[in-house]
Amino acid sequence: MIRETTSSFVLTLPLKTTISDNSALEKYFELSRRYYNAILGKLLKRYYLMIQSKKYIQICKMPKGKERNKMFDEVEKEFGLKGTAINK
């Protein structure tokens, strides 16, 4: 992917928040952090199970090519690491 050469600027402005706004934001960020880590943990468990499976190990030993890539996609889908399976 080619990077654009146009100039970019970032404007940073401080938020004028109240104590209750800060409290609400902190709660939201903490819940978001926990949610993200929970999802990441589940995906990592699925990934480690996948790379330990016999099918995955056999595919890794195959010569590189379209057939191998297709089989990798199937295994990822089987373990829920492909496309919308992650969102579910």
N, C-alpha and C positions, 0 to 999 in steps of 0.2 A: 504494500500500500504506500503510495507516494504522499509525503507530508506536504501540506499546503505552505506556501511561502509568504502568505499575506500576514500583515502585522496583527497581533492579537494583544488585547489589553484586558486587565482584570481590575475591577473597581471593588474595593473592600470597604464596606460601611458598617459601623458598629450598630447593633440592635439596641433600641431603647426598650428595655423590658422591665417589668415589675418583678417583685419577689415571687409572686404566684406564677408568672410566666416562666421564670427560671426553674421553678419547681416542676412545672408541667413538662418543660423541655427535658429536664434531667430524667424524669420518669419515662418519657417517651424514648429517649436515647438508650436508657438501660434496658427497657423491654425489647427494643430493636436489636440490641447487642446480644441479648439472651436468645432471641428467636433465631438470629443469624448463626450463632454458635451451635444451637441445637440442630439446625438443618445441616450445617457443615459436618457435624459429628456423624449424623446418619449417613450422609453421602460418603464420608471417608470409610465408614464400616462397610458399606456396599462395595466401594472400590477395592478395599483390602480383600474382601471375600472373592471378588471377581478375579483379582490377580493371583489368588491362590487356587482357583479352580483348575481342574485338569484340562478343560476345554480351552481356557485362555493360554495355558502353558503350551499346549499343542499348537495353537495358532501362532504363538511367538516363534516356534521352531520352523514354521513354513517360510518358503522364500517370499520376498517382498513382491507385492503385485496387487492387482484389483481384487482378486479372489480373497486374499488375506485381509484387505481392508474391509471388504463386505462382511467377512466373518467377525472381525473386530466390532463392527457396527451392530451385528446381531447379538453378540455377547453383552455389549454395553446396554442394549435395549432389554435383554433378558434380566440384567441386574438392576434395571431402573436408573441408569446413568445417561440416558439419551433423551433429548428433546423435552417434551412436556411431562415425562415421567418424573423429572426432578421437581417440577412445580406441584405435582400431585402429592 
